[in-house]
Amino acid sequence: MKKEFVQFRCSVYEKKLLKVKARKSGLSLSEYCRRAAFEDRIVERMTDEQIEAYKLLVKYQRNFKLITNMFRKRNPKLAEETAQLAKEIRQHLLNFRK
């Protein structure tokens, strides 16, 4: 249980910036400052637009994977290119998680 009280001075602009960053990460201002001070991981919450983009990338990645499988025997070069594209999309999806 937290019982101690710590204060620090900052400008009005800095305080507003801290509040914005805390809100974007879904944390209280106190928790955000604590995590920043202890260099803990602070993850910004995804917006609705980012979630939609993520879902769209997942769909595209799956579709390109299916296209790759479909062209594997008929056109190996096209299959290789679509496989590469699916791999690149997957890399971007993995970056979303960080």
Backbone bond lengths (Angstrom), bond angles and torsions (degrees), N, CA, C in turn:
res aa  C-N    CA-C-N  psi(-1)  N-CA   C-N-CA  omega(-1)  CA-C   N-CA-C  phi
1 M - - - 1.450 - - 1.527 109.01 -
2 K 1.292 116.14 135.44 1.462 121.13 -177.04 1.523 109.72 -87.22
3 K 1.340 115.24 122.75 1.466 120.11 -178.25 1.521 112.81 -119.49
4 E 1.319 116.66 -22.21 1.462 120.71 -175.21 1.523 110.73 -85.72
5 F 1.323 115.27 151.09 1.450 122.93 -177.20 1.522 108.84 -119.19
6 V 1.346 117.39 127.12 1.465 122.21 -179.82 1.525 107.99 -123.44
7 Q 1.325 115.94 137.95 1.458 121.14 177.43 1.518 108.86 -124.56
8 F 1.321 115.81 150.99 1.464 120.08 171.24 1.519 108.57 -147.60
9 R 1.315 115.07 153.98 1.459 120.80 -177.32 1.523 110.12 -93.02
10 C 1.335 114.29 144.07 1.459 120.81 174.17 1.529 107.79 -155.09
11 S 1.308 115.26 166.51 1.460 118.64 179.17 1.526 109.72 -77.18
12 V 1.320 116.02 168.26 1.461 121.30 178.19 1.524 109.55 -61.22
13 Y 1.327 116.43 -41.87 1.455 121.36 179.17 1.526 111.25 -61.69
14 E 1.333 116.92 -45.06 1.465 121.21 179.71 1.521 111.33 -61.99
15 K 1.338 116.32 -40.21 1.461 120.16 179.58 1.528 110.55 -64.50
16 K 1.336 117.10 -42.92 1.461 120.42 178.56 1.521 110.59 -63.71
17 L 1.314 116.19 -41.02 1.456 120.41 178.72 1.528 111.00 -63.73
18 L 1.319 117.02 -42.14 1.464 120.52 177.15 1.524 111.12 -61.93
19 K 1.329 116.60 -42.01 1.464 120.21 178.94 1.529 111.74 -63.07
20 V 1.323 116.36 -42.15 1.469 120.99 179.64 1.526 110.13 -63.40
21 K 1.329 116.49 -46.44 1.461 120.31 -179.67 1.529 111.18 -64.84
22 A 1.311 117.01 -38.06 1.461 120.68 178.58 1.526 110.41 -65.43
23 R 1.328 116.17 -43.03 1.472 120.15 179.78 1.528 110.97 -64.62
24 K 1.339 116.97 -41.45 1.468 120.97 179.33 1.521 112.02 -63.41
25 S 1.318 116.15 -30.92 1.460 119.60 179.89 1.528 112.25 -91.20
26 G 1.328 116.89 -3.04 1.461 120.18 177.89 1.517 113.69 76.14
27 L 1.323 117.25 24.15 1.461 122.17 -178.65 1.519 110.48 -116.73
28 S 1.319 115.10 159.65 1.460 118.82 172.14 1.526 108.01 -73.98
29 L 1.307 116.14 163.40 1.461 119.97 179.60 1.530 110.55 -60.60
30 S 1.323 116.90 -41.15 1.472 121.28 179.43 1.525 111.06 -62.38
31 E 1.325 115.78 -47.73 1.469 120.06 -178.12 1.527 110.41 -65.13
32 Y 1.327 116.54 -39.23 1.462 120.09 178.59 1.533 110.33 -61.53
33 C 1.330 117.10 -47.22 1.472 121.10 179.85 1.523 111.23 -63.57
34 R 1.325 116.90 -40.32 1.467 120.82 177.93 1.527 110.41 -60.08
35 R 1.334 116.10 -49.78 1.467 119.72 -178.78 1.528 111.56 -63.60
36 A 1.324 116.88 -38.81 1.458 120.20 178.77 1.529 110.33 -65.10
37 A 1.327 116.62 -40.97 1.470 121.00 -179.02 1.527 111.42 -65.34
38 F 1.327 117.23 -37.48 1.463 121.13 -178.35 1.523 112.47 -94.75
39 E 1.350 116.06 9.14 1.459 122.85 178.73 1.523 112.41 55.29
40 D 1.328 115.90 34.94 1.459 120.56 173.75 1.520 108.68 -76.38
41 R 1.302 115.66 164.08 1.468 120.91 -178.83 1.528 109.70 -73.59
42 I 1.335 115.89 128.04 1.464 122.35 176.35 1.523 106.62 -117.74
43 V 1.319 115.91 116.09 1.457 120.74 -177.09 1.515 109.33 -108.39
44 E 1.324 115.02 126.66 1.459 119.84 177.75 1.529 108.71 -76.18
45 R 1.306 116.16 135.04 1.457 120.90 178.51 1.524 109.84 -68.90
46 M 1.316 115.32 145.92 1.461 119.76 179.84 1.525 110.04 -79.36
47 T 1.344 115.50 141.13 1.462 120.40 176.40 1.523 108.89 -79.47
48 D 1.319 116.49 169.45 1.464 120.55 178.53 1.526 111.05 -60.54
49 E 1.331 117.01 -37.92 1.463 120.82 179.13 1.533 110.81 -65.55
50 Q 1.312 116.87 -39.63 1.459 120.24 178.91 1.520 111.13 -67.28
51 I 1.320 116.72 -37.65 1.464 120.56 178.04 1.526 109.97 -64.59
52 E 1.333 116.79 -42.38 1.468 120.78 177.79 1.528 110.53 -62.90
53 A 1.324 117.13 -42.34 1.464 120.72 178.32 1.523 110.70 -63.15
54 Y 1.312 117.30 -40.02 1.465 122.16 177.83 1.525 110.13 -61.53
55 K 1.327 116.60 -46.97 1.465 120.30 179.65 1.528 111.10 -61.97
56 L 1.333 116.38 -39.32 1.454 120.86 179.34 1.534 110.89 -65.69
57 L 1.337 116.69 -40.95 1.458 119.94 177.27 1.525 111.74 -63.83
58 V 1.316 117.01 -39.21 1.465 120.59 176.94 1.524 110.09 -60.56
59 K 1.314 115.56 -44.23 1.468 120.87 179.74 1.531 110.55 -63.26
60 Y 1.336 117.30 -45.81 1.467 121.05 179.38 1.526 111.42 -62.48
61 Q 1.313 115.93 -42.57 1.461 119.95 -179.18 1.527 110.19 -60.63
62 R 1.302 116.68 -43.76 1.474 121.27 179.25 1.521 110.32 -64.54
63 N 1.330 117.39 -43.61 1.459 120.91 -179.68 1.530 112.10 -63.42
64 F 1.322 117.38 -42.17 1.458 119.56 178.68 1.526 111.47 -66.95
65 K 1.312 116.09 -33.20 1.460 119.97 176.20 1.531 110.00 -64.53
66 L 1.330 116.82 -42.53 1.465 121.02 177.62 1.531 111.15 -64.85
67 I 1.324 117.58 -41.30 1.464 121.46 177.93 1.531 109.85 -62.19
68 T 1.323 116.53 -41.50 1.465 120.74 177.84 1.511 110.75 -57.74
69 N 1.320 116.82 -47.14 1.466 120.73 -179.81 1.528 111.27 -63.72
70 M 1.324 116.82 -35.25 1.453 120.93 -178.31 1.537 111.39 -68.96
71 F 1.336 117.80 -37.92 1.461 121.84 -176.47 1.526 114.02 -94.06
72 R 1.285 118.50 1.13 1.460 121.30 -172.93 1.531 112.37 -54.95
73 K 1.332 118.81 -45.79 1.467 121.76 -176.77 1.525 111.96 -84.51
74 R 1.328 117.92 -36.81 1.466 121.52 -173.98 1.526 112.73 -77.73
75 N 1.321 116.20 -43.14 1.459 119.48 -176.12 1.533 108.76 -141.61
76 P 1.329 116.87 85.96 1.472 120.21 -175.49 1.527 113.97 -58.81
77 K 1.349 117.15 -34.47 1.458 119.21 -179.01 1.528 111.01 -66.47
78 L 1.324 117.04 -44.27 1.464 121.32 177.15 1.526 110.66 -63.39
79 A 1.316 115.70 -39.80 1.471 119.93 178.15 1.521 110.36 -61.83
80 E 1.325 116.25 -39.79 1.474 120.41 179.59 1.526 111.20 -65.46
81 E 1.330 116.02 -41.70 1.462 120.10 179.59 1.525 111.93 -65.94
82 T 1.312 117.23 -42.62 1.470 119.44 179.02 1.520 110.96 -68.90
83 A 1.325 116.51 -34.14 1.471 119.80 176.67 1.527 110.02 -64.23
84 Q 1.331 116.03 -40.31 1.467 120.34 178.54 1.528 110.60 -64.00
85 L 1.333 115.92 -42.34 1.460 120.03 178.40 1.528 111.14 -62.95
86 A 1.328 116.55 -43.45 1.465 120.61 177.37 1.531 110.55 -60.81
87 K 1.326 115.89 -37.77 1.472 120.35 179.25 1.537 110.84 -66.15
88 E 1.337 116.42 -41.55 1.467 120.17 178.62 1.531 111.32 -64.38
89 I 1.311 116.33 -41.01 1.464 120.16 177.88 1.517 109.58 -62.79
90 R 1.321 117.00 -41.50 1.476 120.69 179.21 1.529 110.44 -61.67
91 Q 1.337 117.56 -38.93 1.464 120.62 177.41 1.521 110.94 -61.13
92 H 1.325 116.57 -41.43 1.463 119.74 178.33 1.526 110.78 -65.73
93 L 1.313 116.84 -36.49 1.465 120.34 178.41 1.530 110.04 -65.45
94 L 1.317 117.14 -39.72 1.465 120.36 178.74 1.526 111.01 -66.79
95 N 1.335 117.54 -31.82 1.462 121.10 177.33 1.531 111.47 -68.80
96 F 1.327 116.98 -27.54 1.468 121.01 176.98 1.532 110.67 -60.50
97 R 1.305 116.25 -35.31 1.467 121.07 -175.69 1.509 112.75 -71.76
98 K 1.329 117.67 -20.96 1.466 120.98 -176.82 1.487 112.41 -78.76
